[in-house]
């Protein structure tokens, strides 16, 4: 099954702190919605000094309800 990386962008001098905090909410959502625990992949990354992302990886068949509930800014195919 293909895996998709849902991405939220945070820009500005506080982007990293916001991305780190957003990851906590993504983990809470996974727990509350009982999503596939084997695919419990979340994180945050620094793109540059003024851009950071938070992300969550889901199976392709789970993407639509998660996308509609959490409204990520973008997505891409996840390659391990």
Secondary structure, DSSP 8 states (H G I E B T S, - for coil): --EEEEEEEEESTTHHHHHHHHHHHHHHHHHHHT--GGG-EEEEEEEETTEEEEEEEEEGGGHHHHHHHH--SEEEE---
